[in-house]
Amino acid sequence: QNQAALLDNDLTVFQTIDDVAKGDIRTQVKNVLGRFMFKGDDIDKKVGVLSGGEKTRLAMVKLLLEPVNVLILDEPTNDLDVETLRALEDALVDFAGCAVVISHDRFFLDRICTHILAFEGDAHVEWFEGGFSDYEEDKKRRLGEDAMEPKRMKHKKFSR
């Protein structure tokens, strides 16, 4: 969502994506935009007239088409409608690099994750190969049912 503020308001939707599209994707820019609900005349709109949600979707498409090996996404499903969420999931599943995703959306994580890096408390970090549901089952097996209940962390008091 922060990336939406960096879009050039004077470019059209198509120009914004065409600037970053490379190789085979370049010939499919309209299809890619269509997956993120930019259809027909929408691709000729200037970025400056798009709604906030449309700008967020456009920034997401642009980010996913950048020639990068690593994506870091912090709560990417916040405020997304179902169609955009599905398009994001599909794009991440097809992404050839590594995507580091921080999210509380368990269904989303189950769909896209192949590995979990979980911070389980008391400075313990668990590396797990598999999706989120499999990780939860493993955590129950390792730590018991009680480990699945959220707990409030106790903060240490520091003296000056």
Summary of the structure (lengths in Angstrom):
residues: 160
radius of gyration: 19.4
end to end distance: 39.4
largest distance: 63.4
contacts: 383
relative contact order: 0.10
helix: 50%
strand: 16%
